[in-house]
Amino acid sequence: MSNDCRCTHTCGGALTRRRFLQAAGAAAAGLTLGGSLPSIARAATDGNPLVRLVFVRPPGKYWLGWPGTAYDVEGHQREFTARAVEAGKSVGVDVVPNLEPLYDDQAVAAFIERCKGNRPDAVVVALLHIGNWPQVQSIANAVNPCLVFSPIGTSFTGHTQGISRQKGVNVVSSLDAADLRMPLRMVRTAFELRQQRILRIAGDERSDSVLDTLGIAVRHIPRRMFHELFDQTPETDAVRALADEVAAGAKEVREPNRTDILNASRTYFTIKKLLADNNATAAAIDCLGMVGGRLVPTPPCMAFSRLNDERVTATCEADLMGCVTMLFVSHLFDKPGFLQDPVWESTRNRWIGAHCSCATRLDGYDQPQTPYILRHHSESDLGVSMQVLWRVGQRFTMIDFQTPNSLIVDRGTVVGNIDTPPAGGCRTQVLCEMDTLKDARDTQGFHQVMFYGDHLQDVLNYCQLYGIDARTSGAA
């Protein structure tokens, strides 16, 4: 690939939701709900994914058949359009309606051809009569991703059983077109992921590549660039201010001293500079290799925690697919994940997620920090690591991209936090009960990413929409 990154920003951070909402708001302000849009050409707005909304229905006022002759077809079409546009606006997607419905197979074929000629990022097909499922199926077979909105009263279970499980399709069968919000967030996420570049700092080579399916760019640079730049990073006012802020926000400071915290702060600015120099939005760093070689006085654990709180994905041990998983969680759910090592607790058949670089804004980037204690990195007894205290009783989801085309997903409940000592291992240790497993030692994967909320079905829906193979640990 070219060395020119496809990102639309110049800093090290990822695309912000605010940018999307500002642009989407401007687009929606000029949208009218009357007239047809015969072209599938992109909207004039720049920077947002574009989704085309189209209705399929019989012409005029029909006789019999659900939703029924008494159903206000025109009124519901206007209402559904407004709700779908607003749902898009709320998640940073331009939903552009074609208010001339598709009345017959010829109109459907013409719509498909226009989409093929100038593809939107997705289409929403809404039907207003139970007899129009063949037309919906034709569009879903030809144009993906395809979001289908079936208002209650336009389908039986038999109509949705097949198409709702079809790759490239997501069916919303509900009373409210606002329920398209999560599927539209999926479209936004796929759009944003194609604009990301991961900076992998490991080894001695330089190279550029793009990951299949997800479209995420990857740049590899030599590991020495990190510790050489760290050595040149001075103790500035900004470094001291960050150190003060992190220390002041802690519930407790145990092992680290002032020098440890300042060095951890310098690491944060080192990573930010490398990201900016490479026009990258995320980093996967061979931190243990540098610590093991005594090339740096502090592991970058605190810096990783802080960056992930700021929606700048940073992962340890140069784990590329772990970084991909963290990016995915960040963009689809607007909250950071926790990349961890899995541990089996045999007495009560529980599972532990453990690592030294957990984010603190687990409820969301705009939410208060989860309580944390400043510790040394446990394996080296150096630097600063966050021991983050997860909320007991909290439901969580866990994802592990095995390849760009496949992932494992599970969910469970937090039942406690484990301190070190008496335990050994990493500083943040989350004790969990898993939903899908009878035996916790059968949990699959490594460096899985945990995050707050029960989102298993959302992850499965995304994978179906974008052709990613997904399974739970309990699946064969």
C-alpha positions in Angstrom: 0.0 0.0 0.0 1.0 3.6 -0.3 2.7 5.3 2.7 -0.1 7.8 2.7 -2.6 6.9 5.4 -6.3 7.0 4.6 -7.1 8.7 7.9 -8.8 12.1 7.7 -7.0 13.5 10.7 -3.4 14.3 11.5 -3.1 13.6 15.2 -2.5 10.2 16.9 -6.2 9.9 18.1 -9.0 8.0 16.4 -11.9 9.6 14.7 -14.0 11.3 17.3 -17.8 10.8 17.6 -18.1 14.6 17.9 -16.8 15.0 14.3 -19.3 12.6 13.1 -22.2 14.1 14.9 -21.3 17.7 13.8 -21.2 16.6 10.1 -24.3 14.5 10.4 -26.3 17.3 12.1 -25.4 19.6 9.2 -26.5 17.0 6.7 -29.8 16.3 8.4 -30.6 20.0 8.7 -30.9 20.4 5.0 -32.8 17.2 4.4 -36.4 17.3 3.1 -38.9 14.5 3.5 -40.6 15.0 0.2 -39.8 14.1 -3.4 -37.6 11.3 -4.8 -33.9 10.9 -5.1 -33.4 9.0 -8.4 -29.7 8.9 -8.0 -27.6 6.8 -5.6 -24.8 9.4 -5.8 -23.2 10.2 -2.5 -24.5 13.0 -0.3 -22.6 16.3 -0.4 -21.4 15.8 3.2 -17.9 14.6 3.7 -16.6 12.3 6.4 -19.7 10.3 7.2 -20.8 6.8 6.0 -23.7 7.1 3.7 -26.8 4.8 4.0 -29.6 4.8 1.4 -33.1 4.3 2.8 -35.8 2.9 0.5 -39.3 1.6 0.9 -41.0 -1.3 -0.8 -44.8 -1.4 -1.0 -47.7 -1.7 -3.3 -48.8 1.5 -5.1 -51.7 3.5 -3.7 -54.1 2.3 -1.0 -54.2 -1.4 -1.0 -57.0 -3.9 -0.1 -56.4 -6.5 2.7 -53.1 -8.1 3.7 -51.1 -6.9 6.7 -50.6 -4.3 8.0 -54.2 -3.8 6.8 -56.3 -1.3 4.8 -56.7 0.8 8.0 -52.9 1.3 8.2 -51.8 4.8 7.4 -49.1 3.8 4.9 -48.1 7.4 3.9 -48.1 8.6 7.5 -46.0 5.7 8.7 -43.6 6.1 5.8 -43.0 9.7 6.8 -42.6 8.8 10.5 -40.2 5.9 9.8 -38.2 8.1 7.5 -37.8 10.8 10.2 -36.9 8.3 12.9 -34.3 6.5 10.7 -32.7 9.8 9.7 -32.5 10.8 13.4 -31.1 7.4 14.4 -28.4 7.9 11.8 -27.7 11.4 13.0 -27.3 10.1 16.6 -24.5 7.7 15.6 -22.7 9.7 12.9 -24.3 8.2 9.8 -25.9 10.0 6.9 -29.2 8.3 6.2 -30.5 9.6 2.9 -34.0 8.6 2.0 -35.5 7.9 -1.4 -39.1 8.7 -0.8 -40.3 7.3 -4.1 -41.1 3.7 -3.0 -40.2 0.7 -5.1 -43.6 -0.6 -6.3 -42.6 -3.5 -8.5 -39.7 -5.8 -9.6 -38.6 -3.4 -12.3 -38.1 -0.6 -9.8 -36.2 -3.0 -7.5 -33.9 -4.1 -10.3 -33.2 -0.4 -11.2 -32.4 0.4 -7.6 -30.0 -2.5 -7.4 -28.2 -1.4 -10.5 -27.8 2.1 -9.2 -26.4 0.8 -6.0 -23.9 -1.3 -7.9 -22.8 1.7 -9.9 -22.2 4.0 -7.0 -22.3 1.9 -3.8 -23.5 3.4 -0.5 -21.9 2.2 2.7 -25.2 0.3 3.3 -28.8 0.3 2.4 -31.9 0.2 4.6 -34.9 -1.5 3.0 -38.2 -0.9 4.8 -41.3 -2.7 3.8 -44.9 -1.6 4.2 -46.8 -4.7 3.1 -46.4 -8.3 4.0 -46.4 -9.3 0.4 -43.2 -7.4 -0.5 -40.7 -9.9 1.1 -39.7 -11.2 -2.3 -38.5 -7.7 -3.3 -36.7 -7.3 0.0 -35.0 -10.6 -0.6 -33.9 -9.5 -4.1 -32.2 -6.4 -2.7 -30.6 -8.3 0.2 -29.1 -10.8 -2.2 -27.6 -8.1 -4.4 -26.6 -5.2 -2.1 -24.6 -5.7 1.2 -24.6 -4.6 3.9 -28.4 -4.6 3.9 -30.4 -3.5 6.9 -34.0 -4.5 6.7 -36.7 -2.7 8.7 -39.9 -4.7 9.1 -42.4 -2.7 11.2 -44.6 -4.9 13.4 -47.5 -6.0 11.3 -45.4 -6.6 8.1 -44.1 -10.0 8.7 -44.6 -13.4 10.4 -41.8 -15.4 11.8 -41.7 -17.4 8.6 -40.8 -14.4 6.6 -37.8 -13.5 8.8 -36.3 -16.9 9.7 -34.1 -17.2 6.7 -33.2 -13.6 5.8 -32.5 -12.6 9.4 -29.6 -15.2 9.5 -28.2 -14.3 6.0 -24.7 -13.0 5.7 -24.6 -9.4 4.8 -28.0 -8.7 6.3 -29.4 -7.4 9.6 -33.2 -7.5 10.2 -34.9 -5.2 12.6 -38.5 -6.2 13.3 -39.9 -3.7 15.7 -42.4 -0.8 16.2 -39.8 1.9 16.0 -37.3 2.8 13.2 -35.1 4.2 16.0 -34.1 0.6 16.7 -31.9 0.9 13.6 -29.5 2.8 15.8 -27.3 -0.2 16.6 -27.2 -1.6 13.1 -26.2 1.9 11.9 -23.5 2.0 14.5 -22.2 -1.1 12.9 -22.0 0.6 9.6 -20.2 3.5 11.2 -17.8 1.1 12.8 -16.9 -0.6 9.6 -16.4 2.8 8.0 -14.1 4.0 10.8 -12.1 0.9 11.0 -11.1 1.3 7.3 -9.6 4.6 8.3 -7.4 3.3 11.1 -3.7 2.6 11.1 -2.1 0.4 13.7 1.6 1.1 14.5 3.2 -2.2 15.5 6.5 -1.5 17.2 8.6 -4.7 17.3 11.5 -6.4 15.6 13.9 -4.7 13.2 11.9 -4.3 10.0 9.7 -1.7 8.4 6.7 -2.6 6.3 3.1 -1.6 5.5 0.1 -3.8 4.9 -3.7 -3.9 5.1 -5.8 -6.5 7.0 -8.3 -8.5 5.1 -12.0 -7.8 5.6 -11.6 -5.1 8.2 -9.4 -2.8 6.0 -7.2 -1.6 8.9 -3.8 -0.5 7.8 -0.8 -1.8 9.7 2.7 -0.1 9.8 5.6 -2.1 11.3 8.6 -0.1 12.6 11.7 -1.3 14.5 11.4 -1.6 18.3 14.5 0.5 18.9 12.6 3.6 17.7 10.6 3.5 20.9 13.4 3.4 23.5 15.5 5.7 21.5 12.7 8.3 21.4 12.0 7.7 25.1 15.6 8.6 25.9 15.1 11.9 24.1 11.8 12.8 25.7 12.3 15.5 28.3 10.5 16.1 31.6 8.3 19.0 30.5 5.5 20.8 32.2 3.1 18.6 30.3 4.9 15.5 31.6 4.7 16.7 35.2 1.0 17.8 34.8 0.1 14.3 33.6 2.0 12.7 36.4 0.3 14.9 39.0 -3.2 14.2 37.5 -2.7 10.4 37.5 -1.4 10.3 41.0 -4.1 12.6 42.3 -6.9 10.5 40.7 -5.7 7.3 42.3 -7.5 5.7 45.3 -4.0 4.8 46.6 -0.4 4.9 45.5 1.5 1.8 46.8 4.9 1.1 45.3 5.6 3.8 42.7 7.6 6.9 43.6 7.7 10.3 41.9 10.4 9.3 39.5 8.4 6.2 38.4 5.3 8.3 37.7 7.3 10.9 35.8 8.9 8.2 33.6 5.5 6.6 33.0 4.3 10.0 31.9 7.2 10.4 29.5 6.3 7.0 28.0 2.8 8.4 27.3 4.2 11.3 25.3 6.7 9.0 23.5 3.9 6.9 22.2 1.9 10.0 21.2 4.8 11.3 19.2 5.4 7.9 17.4 1.7 7.8 16.5 1.8 11.3 15.1 5.0 10.8 13.2 3.5 7.7 11.5 0.0 9.1 11.0 -1.3 6.2 13.1 -4.3 5.8 15.4 -3.4 2.8 17.5 -0.2 1.1 18.8 0.8 -2.5 19.5 4.2 -2.4 21.3 6.8 -5.1 22.2 6.9 -3.7 25.8 8.0 -6.9 27.5 10.9 -7.3 25.1 12.2 -3.8 26.0 11.6 -4.4 29.7 13.3 -7.8 29.6 16.3 -6.3 27.8 16.4 -3.4 30.4 16.2 -0.9 27.6 13.6 1.3 29.4 13.3 2.2 33.1 9.6 1.7 33.1 7.1 -0.5 31.3 4.4 1.5 29.3 1.5 0.2 31.4 0.3 3.5 32.7 0.6 5.1 29.3 -1.5 2.3 27.8 -4.2 2.8 30.4 -4.3 6.6 29.8 -4.3 6.3 26.0 -7.1 3.8 26.0 -9.1 6.1 28.3 -8.7 8.7 25.6 -9.9 6.4 22.8 -6.4 5.9 21.5 -6.0 2.1 21.4 -2.7 0.9 22.7 -1.8 -2.7 23.5 1.1 -4.6 24.9 3.3 -7.4 23.7 3.0 -6.2 20.1 -0.3 -8.2 19.9 -1.7 -7.2 16.5 -5.0 -9.0 16.7 -5.4 -7.9 20.3 -5.0 -4.3 19.1 -7.6 -5.0 16.3 -10.0 -6.3 19.0 -9.5 -3.3 21.1 -10.1 -1.0 18.1 -13.3 -2.9 17.3 -14.7 -2.5 20.8 -13.7 1.1 21.0 -15.5 2.1 17.7 -18.6 -0.1 18.0 -19.4 0.4 21.7 -17.7 3.8 22.5 -15.9 2.4 25.5 -12.4 0.9 26.1 -11.7 -2.8 26.5 -9.3 -4.7 28.7 -6.8 -7.0 26.9 -5.9 -9.7 29.4 -4.3 -13.1 30.2 -6.9 -15.8 31.0 -6.5 -17.8 34.2 -8.6 -20.7 35.6 -9.7 -20.7 39.2 -10.6 -24.4 40.0 -12.2 -24.3 43.4 -15.3 -22.5 42.3 -14.9 -23.1 38.5 -14.3 -19.4 37.8 -12.3 -17.5 35.3 -9.8 -14.6 35.9 -8.8 -11.9 33.4 -5.4 -10.4 34.4 -3.1 -7.7 33.0 -1.2 -4.6 34.0 -2.6 -2.1 31.5 -6.4 -1.7 32.1 -8.2 1.5 31.1 -10.2 3.3 33.9 -13.1 4.7 31.9 -14.8 1.3 31.6 -18.4 2.8 31.5 -17.5 4.9 28.5 -15.1 7.6 27.4 -17.3 10.4 28.7 -18.0 8.6 32.0 -16.2 8.9 35.4 -13.1 6.8 36.0 -13.3 3.4 37.7 -11.4 3.4 41.0 -7.7 2.5 40.6 -4.6 2.0 42.6 -1.1 2.9 41.3 1.2 -0.1 41.5 4.5 -1.3 40.0 4.5 -3.5 37.0 4.3 -6.9 38.8 6.7 -8.9 36.7 9.5 -6.4 36.7 8.7 -4.5 39.9 9.3 -1.3 37.9 7.3 1.7 36.7 3.6 2.3 37.1 0.7 0.0 36.5 -3.0 0.6 37.1 -4.8 -1.8 39.4 -8.3 -1.1 38.2 -11.2 -2.3 40.5 -14.0 -3.7 38.4 -17.6 -3.3 39.5 -18.8 -6.5 41.2 -22.0 -7.7 39.6 -21.2 -6.0 36.3 -22.1 -7.9 33.1 -19.3 -8.0 30.5 -18.6 -9.2 27.0 -15.4 -10.8 25.9 -14.1 -10.8 22.3 -11.0 -12.3 20.7 -10.3 -11.8 17.0 -8.3 -14.9 16.0 -7.8 -13.5 12.4 -9.3 -10.5 10.6 -12.0 -12.9 9.5 -12.9 -14.8 12.7 -13.5 -14.2 16.3 -14.5 -15.8 19.6 -17.2 -14.0 21.7 -18.3 -14.8 25.3 -20.0 -13.1 28.2 -20.2 -13.3 31.9 -20.5 -11.5 35.3 -17.8 -9.9 37.4 -17.8 -11.5 40.9 -14.7 -9.9 42.4 -11.2 -8.4 42.2 -8.0 -10.2 43.3 -5.2 -8.4 44.9 -1.4 -9.0 44.4 -0.3 -10.2 46.8 -1.5 -12.6 47.9 -1.9 -13.6 44.2 1.0 -13.4 41.8 0.7 -12.2 38.3 -0.6 -8.9 36.8 -2.0 -6.1 38.8 -5.6 -5.9 37.5 -7.2 -9.3 38.1 -10.9 -9.6 37.5 -12.7 -12.7 38.9 -15.6 -13.8 36.7 -18.3 -16.3 36.1 -18.8 -17.2 32.4 -22.3 -17.7 30.9 -21.5 -20.1 28.0 -19.2 -22.6 29.7 -19.7 -25.4 32.1 -16.0 -25.6 32.7 -14.1 -22.3 32.9 -10.8 -23.8 31.8 -12.3 -24.4 28.4 -12.4 -20.7 27.6 -10.8 -20.3 24.2 -8.3 -17.8 23.0 -5.6 -15.6 24.7 -5.4 -11.9 25.2 -9.2 -11.7 24.9 -10.7 -8.2 25.4 -13.2 -7.8 28.1 -15.5 -4.7 28.3 -18.6 -3.6 30.2 -22.0 -4.5 29.0 -23.9 -7.5 27.6 -23.2 -7.1 23.9 -22.9 -10.7 22.7 -25.8 -10.5 20.2 -24.5 -7.1 18.9 -21.2 -8.7 18.1 -22.8 -11.7 16.4 -25.0 -9.3 14.4 -22.0 -7.3 13.3 -20.2 -10.5 12.2 -23.1 -11.6 10.2 -23.5 -8.2 8.5 -19.8 -8.1 7.5 -19.0 -11.8 6.9 -16.9 -12.5 9.9 -17.0 -16.0 11.4 -18.0 -15.9 15.1 -18.3 -18.6 17.7 -18.5 -18.9 21.5 -16.0 -20.9 23.6 -18.6 -23.5 24.0 -19.2 -23.9 20.3 -17.7 -26.9 18.4 
